[in-house]
């Protein structure tokens, strides 16, 4: 549906560099990255607000360079929503249709269905300044979808809302996507939002795509250290590749911080790093497990003994900082409150057994 090939664009002194990605028809794709990564520059280039310096863009087989903005068939929900304050909700929804020259008969049925699905029927005769933040978000979404666009672009539209409202709107968007087969490209810095709403994710950092893949692949096996750091992975340790295991399913790596030689699985459809290559050995905090006599180690786990350096409670779980005996690094562990109670975890507790399942380890080439 949407194809970007080596697209570069400039916004002041910032440059988007050689971005290549694709969004299949009916797919929801997230551009995930920190502030200043170039996410909005990318969206503006797709819409046509910004002309690319190089590269090609196609939508449904059409070269976007040959199409004016109003003929691209793109629905857009910007971060600031851009609702017209002097128009009612009904008039705001109808405005984009008039601008594109679409007759009332063509969109009336779809608009009614969207209004019903979003629950904004009672708001149609009100103006935007009388609406709550969540209501304005719903209106902006309906306005973008009412002209049946070929592609929906979402530019961090939920970032100003509280968590409860955001989750309500996530459900609305997911339901609309499922019911209408919407093709969507969304930019966000929120990991959970991207994971909930999208099938595929591209990680954009400092104007460059570091990884573009299925969301689970990106989440569990980031391709670069920068991507891993952005995804919140703190457990990254230096290692040197020694070769493949006898089965050929894993790579043997010397990693002093994690107790010596260990095996990490080879990522699907990728070439394993060569012997002697420097890598980062990583594992997500929630994949590190605590062990005791009642919860013995499983095959393929690297066992470490050490102490709990610090504890930090969040709204949903607890983060532990664990230091292996004789080690100079700490390992971040994320567990539920029940695990903390079961193991009677406290800061300073020594003799704790921590295991790293080899299947959850991943390697990043230096």
N, C-alpha and C positions, 0 to 999 in steps of 0.2 A: 504493500500500500504506500508507505512512505520510505524513501531511500535517500540517504545522505552519503555522498562519496567524497572524501577528502575535502570537506567544506571548511574554509577559513573565513573569518570575518573580524572586523575591528570595531571596537567601541572605545573611542578616546585612545588612551595608551594601552588598553587591554586588547589582546588578540586571541580569538578562538582558533585553534590550530588543528587542521587536517582531521576533522571529525567525520568518522564513518560509522553509520549505524542504520538499522532497518526496523520498521514497525510493520508487522503483518496485519492484514485485514482482520478486524475484530479483536485485535490484541490491545492490551493496555501496557504501555512501556513507560518506565520512570527514568528521568534524568536526575540522578542523585549526586549531590555534592555540597560542599560548604559554601558559605557566602563568598561572593567574589570569584566563583569557579567559572562563570561564563554561562550559567544556565539560562538566564533571561536573554542574553545575547543570542543564544542558540534558538530560542523560541521566536524571537523577533526576526531572525533570519528566515525561519520556516514560514512565518506569516507573510513576510515581505516588507516589514518595517525597515529592515536593514539589508543592504545588498552585500552578498558574499564577495570576498576578494578573489576566491578561487574555489573550485569544486563544483559539484552538480547536485541538484535536488530534484527528485521526482515524486509526484503524488498520483497514485493510480495510473502510472505509466506516462503521465504528462510532465514535461519539463517545467518546473515552477518559474524559471527565469522568463518564460514566454507568457505567463499569466499575470494579469493585474491582481491586486489583493482581493477585490470583490468577486473575482471569478475563480478563486482557488478552492472554494467550498470548504473553508476552515471555520470552525466555531472556536471562540476564544473566551476564556475566563481569566482575566488578569488578576494580579494580586490585589489591586485596589478596586476591582470589580467594574469601575467606570460606568455605573448606572447613571442615567440622566436625571438630575434632581428635579427638573421642572416637568417631567413626565410621570404618569402613573405607572404602576407595575404592568398593567395591560399594554400601555403605549410603549414601555421599554421593550417588552417581548416582541411587539410588532415592528419595532424600529429597524432591526437588522433585516427583517424580511422585506420591508419596503426598500431599504438601501440596495438589496440584491435584486430587486425587481420581481419578487415572488408574489403571486396573487394570493388573496386571502383563502380562496378555495383549496389551494395546494397545501397550506400549512395548518388550516383550522383544526383538522382531526388530530394531527400530531400535537399541536399546541394544547388542545384540551386534555389529551392523554398525559402530557408532561405536567400540566398544572395539577391534575388529579394525583399523579404519582408523587409529586413533590409536596403536596398539601398546601399550596399557596392560593387556592381558590378564593379564600376570604380576604386576600390582600390585593386583589386585582385593581381596585379603585383607589388604593393608597399610593403615596409618593415615598421614595426611598428613605427620606429623612425621618419618616415615622415608623420605620421597621427596625427590628433588632438585627444584630450582626448575622445570626444564623438565617434569618428570613431574607436578608439581602443576598447571602450566599446562594440560597435556593433560587431566588429570582434570576441571578446572574447565570446560574447553571441552566435553567429553563430557557433563558434568552439565547444562550449559545447553542442549545440543542434543537430549538424550535424550527430552524431552517433545514433540518436534516443534513448537517454537514458531513462531508466525507471523513473529516478528521477533527477531533476535539482536542484543543490545547488547553492545559490547566497550568497556570503559573502560580504555584504556592497559594491556591485560593483559600485554604483553610487555616493558614498560619496565624491569623489574628483571633481565632476562636479558642474557647476553653476546650478541654479534652472531651467533655461530654458531648458538646455540640459537634466537635470534629468527628467523633465516632458515629453520631447520628447521620451525618452527611456522608461518611464513608459507606454506610449501609445503603443510602440512597443512590450513590454513584455506582456501587457494585450491582444493585438491582437493575438500574437503568442499563448498565453495560450488558448484563446477562439477557435482559428482555429485548434489547434493540441492537445487539451486536456492534456496539460503539467501538470505533478505533480511536484510541486516546494516547496522547503523549503528555505526560505530566512532569513538571519539575518540582523538586522538593529537597529539603535538607533533612527531612524526618525519615529515619530508617523504618519505623513501624508503618508509617503511612504508605511508603513505597511497597513494603512487603504485603500489606493488606490489599492494596488496590491494583497492583500490577503483576504481570506474569514475568516480564523481563525487565532488567535494570541495566543502565549504563552509568558508570561512576565517572563523573567529570571533575577534574581537579586542575586548577590553574590553566584552564583552556584546553586541556587534553583529555581524551577518553582513556582511562586506565584499564577499564574492563567493560565488556558488554556481553551479557549472558543471561541465562535463566536465573531468577532471583535467588534460588537455593544455592546455585553454584557460586554466585557473587558473595552471598552471606557466609557460606561455609568455607569457601576456598578463594579468598581474594587474590588477585593476580599481582599486585604490587604492595610494597610496604606502605606507601602513601594511602592506598585504598583501604588497607587493613586498619591503619590508624584512624582514618575517617569513620570506618564502620565500628569503631570502639574497641578494637582488639588490642589489648595491652601485652598479651603473652606472645612476644616475638623474641627469639633467641638465636644468636649466631651459631651456624653450623657449617660443616664441610662434608660434601658428598664423598662416600667411599665406594659406592657401586650399588648394584641391584642385589636383592635377596635371591636365594636359589630358585624361588618360584617365579621371579620376575614381576611380582605384583606390588613390590614396595622398594623404596630406596633406602639404603643404609646411610645414616648420617652420624658423624661425630658431633655431639652437642654437649660441651662441658657443663653448661648451666643446668642441663637436665640429666646429669649423671653419666654422661658418656655416650656410647653408641646406641642408637635406636633406629626403628624402621618407620617410615612414613609412606602411606599408600601413594601410588602414582595417580595423578589426576586424570580422569577420563579424557580421551582424545588429545592427550598432550605428550610431548616428548620429555622423558625424564632428564633431569640435569646430569651432565657428564661428571665422571669421577674427578675430584679435585675442585669442583665448583663450590663457591661460597654461596650459602643460602640463609634465609631466615626460617627457623622452625617455629610454627605458630599453632596455637590451639585456643579456641574460644573459652572464656571464663566459665560458661555454663556446661562445658564438656569435661572439665576437671572434676574428678569424683573423690569423695572421702571414703576411706576403708577402715574397718575394724574386724574383730573376730567374728562378729555376726554378719559382716558384709565383706567377705573375702575378695581378694583380687581376682580378676577374670583373665583368661589367656590374652596375651598381646598387650597388657598394660605395663607401663613403666612406673615402678613404685618409688616413691620418695618419702623420706621421713624428715619432719621439721617442726616449726612452731608457727602459730598464728601471730603475726605482727600487729594487725589492726583489723577492725570490723567497722563496716559502714552499712547501716540499714537504709533501704529505699522503701517506696510505698508498696512494692510487690515482693521483694526478696532481699537477700543480704549479700554484700560483697566482702570477701575475706582476702587479706593479703598474707600469703604463706611464704615463708623462707625456708628452703631446704637446709638441713644441717650442713655447715661448712660452705654454704653457697653465698654468692655475692649478689644474687638477684632475688626478686620476689615474683611469685606467681599469683595472678588474680583468679579467684574462685567465686562463682556466683551460685548461690544455693537458696532454697526456700527456708522459711522460718521453721518448718518441721524438722529439717535436717539440722539446723542450729541447735534446736532443743534435744534432738536425739543424740547428738554427739557432744552436747554440753559445751559448745564452742564459746570461748572467751578470749579476749586479747591476752597474749602471753602464754597461752596453752602450748606446751611442748609435747613431743612424741606423737604428733599427729601423722597418720599415714595418708598420703595423697597419691592417687594414681592417674596416669595420663593414657587413655585408650589410644592405641596406635591408629585405629581407624579414623580418629578425629583429628589427628595431626595433619598439618599441611605444610608445604614448602613454597617459599617465594624466592625466585632467583634474585641474587643481589644486583 
